[in-house]
Amino acid sequence: MAYKVRFVDPAKNYRMIKDEIDAAYFEVMSKGDLIDRGQLKRFEENLAAFVGVKYAVGLNSGYDALHMSLRAAGIGAGDEVIVPSHTFVASASAIVNVGARPVLVDVGKDFNIDVEKIESAITPKTRGIMPVHLSGYMADMVRVMNIAEKYRLVVVEDACQSLGSSMLGRRAGSWGLTGCWSFYPFKILGGYGDGGAITTNDPEVALFATRMRYNGEDRQSGEYHGHGFTCLLDNLQAAFLDIKLAHLPRWIVRRKEIAERYRAGLSDLPDLLLPHYNDPRRDHVYQNYVVRSKQGDAFSDYLKENGIEVLIQFRKPYYRHEALKLEDSGFPETEALSREVCSLPMNVELEDAEVDYVIRTVRAFYGK
């Protein structure tokens, strides 16, 4: 259908920065810089500086970042890794695909892992914790890191939805052994195709990922250092992402403005829980503006019927898909929010009039 308000509008975003994107394209194409060239190295340097770490390694997807991080940490068969019960399936799949076992822990009201439940999930086989920073809001990394230090566990941050978010002034992706990023087109920093990266302060991890992303080969010496993968970030995508990264700080400001407009227009609705949290230590960058409606599908269907494109993640929790063979030990908060979540349009392309239309439509649903 032709939506009045798009969830994201990549074509409009392109038009906003068209001259810069076109110039990056012509630079890459005129030089023939297609694989592992200067544009990738420049983006990696700028991404590392933005996150606040020493190294960044461009990869093909957010999943590859998770998978590579676990391998770099030496996690494999017989190990267990704690992961939230509410996340995209790739978080758990990366653990399974290195031969380890995901141990699921329920989430809190902010959609992130419930730190009060982590320690009870730790066993002698536990090797790591994978907190997932959902929707632009970090997990409580102070508590996570304290637990990890106490039990000598590796921390791999799934920060794919939260580039630019922070806690106590320290950005997501700079706390654990690695931070893992996705540049899927609908992310806060989205490419024109898939892409990903890890960030780290560990030179050995950065070197491992740099070699393994290119079939295990050291590109300088030609020596192979193991059976690797083919998951290098395309040079052209890196050039585009570097342009967008420069705009990201002001785009985050715009996202916060939209979030405040939603809060002002919707905070008096008792059946609608908004994503604003009372923790001054953490900064929300609103990758997504995820509300919880007690009316569930009736709410999201009404918005779609009235021309508003919304995102619903995830009505069926990933652990209830039989083919994944994951243990469902009971996750009441995940079950409740899965029935209620709905992400309203949130992107820097939105006009105030479009945001106001969303607000009016939501209020009409509730008879206000």
N, C-alpha and C positions, 0 to 999 in steps of 0.2 A: 504494500500500500504506500501511497505518497504521504509521508508524515509531515505534520506541521512543524514539529520540533524533533530533530534528530538526536539520538543518543550521543553520537559523535558525527562530525562532518569532515572527513579527510580532504575532500575536494576544496571545501571552503578554507580549511587550514592551509592547504597548499597555496591557494591564492593570496593568503596573508603574507607569505614569505616567498612568493614565486621567483622573484629576481635572484634571491640568494640560492634557492634550490636549483634553479636552472644553471646558475654559474658553477655550482658544485658539479652538476652533471657534465657540463661541457669540459670542465677541468679534467675530470676522470676519463671521459671518453676520448678527448683529444690527445691525452698522454698515453692512453691504453693502460691505465692503472687499475687493473681489474682484481688482482689477488694479492693480498698481503703487501700493500704499498704504503706510502707516506700518509695517506688520508686515514688509514686504519690506526697507524701509530699515533697520529695527532689526536684522534678521537679518544684512544685509550689514555693518553696523557691527560686530556681535559676531563675525562670521566673520573679518573683517579683523583685529580685535584678537587673536583666537585664533591665527591663522596668524602674526601679527607683521608685517603690512603696512599700508599706508595705505588701500587700497581693496579692496572686493569688489563684484562685479557678478553678481547672480543670473540664471541662464539656465535653459533648459528641460532640459538634459541634459549629461552629461560630454562627449559628442561635440560639442555646440554650443560648449562651452568651448574645446575643442581647435581647432575650426574658426574661431571668432572670434579666438582668439589668433594664429593664423597670418595671418589677414587683417589684424589690427592691426599685425603685424610687417612687412607689405608683402610677404609671401612668396607667390609665384604661379608662373605659367607659366615653364618653363625652369630653375626653382630645384630644388635637392635638399635634403632634410632627412633626417638620420640618425635612425633609430628602431630599437629592439630587435626581434629576430626572434621573441621570445617575449612576446606581449602580446595584448590583445583587439584585434580587427581595426579598431576605431574609431580607434586611434592612427594607423594607416596610411591609413585611409579619409579622415580629415580632411586629410591631406597631399595625397592624390590629388584631393580635391574642391576644393582651391584652385588646381589646375592644376600642382602641383609633383610631384616624383618621390621616393617613399620609398626610401632606401638602407638596407638592413637590416644590422644588426650582431648577432653572436651574444651570448648572455648568459653570465654566470658561474654559480658554484654557488649564489649567493643569488638567482637568477632575474632579476637586474637586468642592464642593459647592461654588457658587458665593456669597461671603460674602456681596457684595453690594446689594444683593436681599433678604437677610434674614429678615430685619426689616419690609419690606412691607408685608411679609407673616405672621407676628405675629398678633394674634387676642386675645381677652380676654380668649379664650379656650386653648391657647398655653401653654403647660407644659414643653416641652423639645425640644432640637435640637440634631439631630443625624448626625454629620459630618461623612463622609466616606473618609478615607485616601486611595485613589486608587493607585494601581500599585507600591507602595513603596514610595509615595510622599505625605506628610501630607497636609491636609487642613490648611488654615491660622488660627491656633488655638488662636493666640493673639486676632484677631478680633472676633472670635466665642465666646471666653470666656468673652470678654468685653460686647458683646451683651447679653450673658446669664446673666451676673451680673446685667446689666441695667434692664432687664425684669424679673429677678428672675426665670430663667429657668434652668432645669436640662440638663446637657450635657452627653450623652452617645456616646463615640467614637466607631464607627465601624472601627477598625484598622486592620481588618482581612487580608488586603493585605500589611501591612506596618510595620511589626515587625522590629525594629531596626532603623527606620527613626526618625528624630528629627527636632525640631525647636528651635533655640536659645539654643541648647545643651540639651533640655528637650525632652525626647523620647515620641513618640506616645503611647497612652494608659495610660499616667500619668497626663493628663490635666483635664479630665472630672470626673464625679462621678465614672464611670468605663471606662476601655478600653476593647474592645471585640476582641477576637482572634479566628482564624480558623487554624487548623492544617491539613486541607484537604491535600492529598498527593502532590498536585502541588503548595502549598504555599511555601513561602520562608523558613519556618520551617514546613516541612510536615511529617506526620506520615505514617504508613502503614495501613491506614484506616482513618476514620474520627476522629476528635477531636476538642476541643476548650477550651477556658478559659476566665475568666474575671480577670482584674487587678484593684486594687482600694486601696485607702488610708483610706477608711471608714470601721472600724471594724464591724459595724452593717450590712453593705452590704455584706461583706465577710461571716459573720455568716449566714445571710439569704440564700445566694447562697449555702453554704456548707450543710445546712439542706435541702433546697428545691431540690437540685440535687439528693437526696436520699429519695424521697417520703415524704419529710417534717420531717424526723426523725433526732434527735440528736443521733449520733452513740455512744456517751459516755453514755448518760442517758437512751436511748430508748424512750424518750418522743417525741411525734409528735407535731410539731409547725405549722401545717397547711396542706392543701392538696397540696402536692408537685408533683414532676416529677421524671422520671427515666432518668437522663442525666449526669451520672458520667463519667469522663474520665477513660477509662480502664487502669489498672495499668501497663499492658505490654506496651501499647502505651506511657504512661508517661515515662517509662524506656527508650524507644527508643528516645523519644523527648528530654530527658535530655542529651543523648549522642550528638544529633544533635545540641542542643543549645550551647554546648561548642565549636562547630565548626563554629557557625554562624558568629562571627566577621570576621574571615578570608574569609568565603564564601561571605560576603558582599563586601569585598575588591575585590574579583574576579568578582563579578557582575559589580562593577564600572569599572573594567578594560575592560570587554566586552562592556559595554555601551560606553566607550571612543573609543573603536575600531570601533563600529558602527558609532559614530559621525564623526570620522576622515574619514571614507569611504563613508559617505552618505550625509554630510552636504551641499554639493554643488548642490543637486537636488531640484529645486524650487517647484516641485509638491509634495514633501514629507516633512511633518512637524515632527521633531524629539522631543522626550520628554526630552529636556534640558531647564531649566527655570532659569531666572535671578533673583533669590531671595537668596542671600547669607545666609539668616537666616535659610533656610530649607535644609536638607540633604536628597538626593534621594538614596534609596537602591536598586531600580530596581527589585522589585518583578516581574514586567513585563516590557518589553521594547515596549511600545505602540506607533506606528507611525500613522500618518494620511496621507493617500494617496488620492489625488483628484480622482484617478481612481477606488477607492472602490474595488468592487468584482473582477474586471479585474486584479488588483494588487495581491490580496491574492490568487486568482485562479492560477495565473502564478507561484507564489512561490510554491504552492502545486504541480502543474504539474511538477515542476523541483525538487521535492524531499525534499522540506522544509516544515516541520510541523509548521503551524502557528495557532494562536488562534484569533477568531473574537468575540469581546464582545462590544456591543450587537447590532446586525443589527436592530432588532425590539426593541425599548425601552420598558421597562417592563410596563409602564403605558398605552401602546397601546394594551395590551392583555385584551380582553373584560371581561374574567372571573374574573379578579382581581378587576374590578369595581373601578378604580382609576380615579381621576379627571385630565384631560389633559387641563391645562390652557395655554398651549403654551410654548415650551421650545426650542427656535431656536438653541442654541449651542448644546444641546443634540441631536437634529435631525440631525444637520450637522455632528457631529463627529460619530454618529451611522452609517452613510453612508461611513465613511472614515477609521475607526480604523482597525488596524491589529497589533497583537502582534508578534514580531519576536522571534525566539528561544532565551531564556534567562535562563540559569541554570549553576551551577558551574561545571557540567559535560562537558560543551562545550570545545572543543579544539580550539586553535586559527585558525587552518586550516578550521574548520567548520564555524566559524564566518566569515572568509574571503570568503568562498563559498557563504554564505548568501549575503554578500556585493556585490560580483560579479554578483549574480543572480538579485539582486535588480537593480543594475546599468544596466544590460542587458535589463531588462524590460523597463527602461527609455532611452535605446539606447545610453548609455554612455560607 
